[in-house]
Amino acid sequence: MIRAAVAGASGYAGGEILRLLLAHPHIEIGAVTAGGNAGELLGAVHPHLTPLRERRLADTTVDVLSGHDVVFLALPHGHSAALAAQLGDDVVVIDCGADFRLESADAWSEFYDTSHAGTWPYGMPELLTGSGPVAKQRAALGRARRIAVPGCYPTAVSLALAPGLAAGALTPDDVVVVAASGTSGAGKGLKPHLLGSEVMGSMSPYGVGGVHRHTPEIEQNLSRAAGATVTVSFTPTLAPMARGILATCTARLAPGTEAASVRAAWEQAYADEAFVHLLPEGQWPRTADVLGSNNVHVQLAVDERAGRVVVVAAVDNLTKGTAGAAVQCANLALGLEETTGLPVAGVAP
């Protein structure tokens, strides 16, 4: 059995990683650690993880994390780099934070208040890289020792738009995204604007005007797919639900592209993917349908009057948007079947 440690296990992302690892046939759960919740029983912070309820959360230290085959870091942004630097090359480290996602130090400095720690292989196997009609990021992840898990919004947006940009069906200079997320995307810390009485029956925008930290990551991914610089106007909104993202993404139809041929780019890109599904024409993604699964549901339409393509993607921000992607990447790094231990069906109703 492969032994895994989870740092930051008391948070939403850490708890979701543990939920998935409980169903993994080749991985056993070793150390579970936390910061302020260290010393608590896991069952007190994650009552739904019944098989682990008697496990006690340890302090997040190198000594506790050492000796495992894989370490999942579900820590706040800016906290992973120092810890990862002390873990040997013999351990696979999967970082769910933003520390190693961005290639540009300038982009990091613009959106984050710490020094750029560097760049690890980016953990979105299905992302088209622009180096061929079906070339994908998966090739960089097999047997990697360090992997940066994508953000939740970038997962939905990148997988929604990359096929059209890679195929030249979309222009890179006028991409607009409005995406709604559940409150779990903000983490488990207490925040007044996330109280039930503030969220129930209401939607609200935040990070308006190009200031959301996922913006450079989205642009990085889409630029790589397009082989050209992509600029994105991204507006996130908060929806009255616990988990899920619905991203509505639009871009201009490239001159000379026939509307009838557009869908073929997405069909080709995702025909063999286990977790990214282009829905039948006329069926639109819903967050409820991907709940608890590692799936992304995608649909598109050509707005011929406006000369734009509209792509909608739904993802569970805690599963495929974070923890599911982490386990998927760990599988690739450890030489396991990519889909091992990951839920391919959602929970309904």
Secondary structure as the mmCIF struct_conf table of DSSP 4:
data_model
#
loop_
_struct_conf.conf_type_id
_struct_conf.id
_struct_conf.beg_label_comp_id
_struct_conf.beg_label_asym_id
_struct_conf.beg_label_seq_id
_struct_conf.end_label_comp_id
_struct_conf.end_label_asym_id
_struct_conf.end_label_seq_id
STRN STRN1 ILE A 2 ALA A 7
TURN_TY1_P TURN_TY1_P1 GLY A 8 SER A 10
BEND BEND1 GLY A 11 GLY A 11
HELX_RH_AL_P HELX_RH_AL_P1 TYR A 12 LEU A 21
TURN_TY1_P TURN_TY1_P2 LEU A 22 ALA A 23
TURN_TY1_P TURN_TY1_P3 PRO A 25 HIS A 26
STRN STRN2 ILE A 27 ALA A 34
BEND BEND2 GLY A 35 GLY A 35
TURN_TY1_P TURN_TY1_P4 GLY A 36 GLY A 39
BEND BEND3 GLU A 40 GLU A 40
STRN STRN3 LEU A 41 LEU A 41
HELX_RH_AL_P HELX_RH_AL_P2 LEU A 42 VAL A 45
TURN_TY1_P TURN_TY1_P5 PRO A 47 HIS A 48
HELX_RH_3T_P HELX_RH_3T_P1 THR A 50 LEU A 52
TURN_TY1_P TURN_TY1_P6 ARG A 53 GLU A 54
HELX_LH_PP_P HELX_LH_PP_P1 ARG A 55 ARG A 55
STRN STRN4 ARG A 56 ARG A 56
HELX_LH_PP_P HELX_LH_PP_P2 LEU A 57 LEU A 57
STRN STRN5 ALA A 58 ASP A 59
HELX_RH_AL_P HELX_RH_AL_P3 VAL A 62 LEU A 65
TURN_TY1_P TURN_TY1_P7 SER A 66 GLY A 67
BEND BEND4 ASP A 69 ASP A 69
STRN STRN6 VAL A 70 LEU A 73
TURN_TY1_P TURN_TY1_P8 HIS A 77 GLY A 78
BEND BEND5 HIS A 79 HIS A 79
HELX_RH_AL_P HELX_RH_AL_P4 SER A 80 ALA A 85
TURN_TY1_P TURN_TY1_P9 GLN A 86 GLN A 86
BEND BEND6 LEU A 87 LEU A 87
TURN_TY1_P TURN_TY1_P10 ASP A 89 ASP A 90
BEND BEND7 VAL A 91 VAL A 91
STRN STRN7 VAL A 92 ASP A 95
BEND BEND8 GLY A 97 ALA A 98
TURN_TY1_P TURN_TY1_P11 ASP A 99 ARG A 101
BEND BEND9 GLU A 103 GLU A 103
HELX_RH_AL_P HELX_RH_AL_P5 ALA A 105 PHE A 111
BEND BEND10 ASP A 113 THR A 114
STRN STRN8 TYR A 122 TYR A 122
TURN_TY1_P TURN_TY1_P12 PRO A 125 GLU A 126
STRN STRN9 LEU A 128 LEU A 128
BEND BEND11 GLY A 130 GLY A 132
TURN_TY1_P TURN_TY1_P13 PRO A 133 VAL A 134
STRN STRN10 LYS A 136 LYS A 136
HELX_RH_3T_P HELX_RH_3T_P2 GLN A 137 ALA A 140
TURN_TY1_P TURN_TY1_P14 LEU A 141 ARG A 143
BEND BEND12 ARG A 145 ARG A 145
STRN STRN11 ARG A 146 ALA A 148
HELX_LH_PP_P HELX_LH_PP_P3 VAL A 149 GLY A 151
HELX_RH_AL_P HELX_RH_AL_P6 CYS A 152 ALA A 166
TURN_TY1_P TURN_TY1_P15 ALA A 167 GLY A 168
STRN STRN12 LEU A 170 LEU A 170
TURN_TY1_P TURN_TY1_P16 PRO A 172 ASP A 173
STRN STRN13 VAL A 175 SER A 181
HELX_RH_3T_P HELX_RH_3T_P3 THR A 183 ALA A 186
BEND BEND13 LYS A 188 GLY A 189
HELX_RH_3T_P HELX_RH_3T_P4 PRO A 192 LEU A 194
BEND BEND14 LEU A 195 LEU A 195
HELX_RH_AL_P HELX_RH_AL_P7 GLY A 196 VAL A 199
TURN_TY1_P TURN_TY1_P17 MET A 200 GLY A 201
STRN STRN14 SER A 204 PRO A 205
BEND BEND15 GLY A 207 GLY A 207
TURN_TY1_P TURN_TY1_P18 VAL A 208 VAL A 211
TURN_TY1_P TURN_TY1_P19 ARG A 213 HIS A 214
HELX_RH_AL_P HELX_RH_AL_P8 THR A 215 ALA A 226
TURN_TY1_P TURN_TY1_P20 GLY A 227 GLY A 227
BEND BEND16 ALA A 228 ALA A 228
STRN STRN15 VAL A 232 LEU A 238
BEND BEND17 PRO A 240 ARG A 243
STRN STRN16 ILE A 245 ARG A 252
STRN STRN17 LEU A 253 LEU A 253
HELX_LH_PP_P HELX_LH_PP_P4 ALA A 254 ALA A 254
TURN_TY1_P TURN_TY1_P21 PRO A 255 GLY A 256
HELX_RH_3T_P HELX_RH_3T_P5 ALA A 259 SER A 261
TURN_TY1_P TURN_TY1_P22 VAL A 262 VAL A 262
HELX_RH_AL_P HELX_RH_AL_P9 ARG A 263 TYR A 270
TURN_TY1_P TURN_TY1_P23 ALA A 271 ASP A 272
BEND BEND18 ALA A 274 PHE A 275
STRN STRN18 VAL A 276 LEU A 278
HELX_LH_PP_P HELX_LH_PP_P5 LEU A 279 PRO A 280
TURN_TY1_P TURN_TY1_P24 GLU A 281 GLY A 282
HELX_RH_AL_P HELX_RH_AL_P10 THR A 287 VAL A 290
TURN_TY1_P TURN_TY1_P25 LEU A 291 GLY A 292
BEND BEND19 SER A 293 ASN A 294
STRN STRN19 VAL A 296 ASP A 303
TURN_TY1_P TURN_TY1_P26 GLU A 304 GLY A 307
STRN STRN20 ARG A 308 VAL A 315
TURN_TY1_P TURN_TY1_P27 ASN A 317 LEU A 318
HELX_RH_PI_P HELX_RH_PI_P1 THR A 319 ALA A 323
HELX_RH_AL_P HELX_RH_AL_P11 GLY A 324 ALA A 333
TURN_TY1_P TURN_TY1_P28 LEU A 334 GLY A 335
BEND BEND20 LEU A 336 LEU A 336
TURN_TY1_P TURN_TY1_P29 GLU A 338 GLY A 341
BEND BEND21 ALA A 345 ALA A 345
#
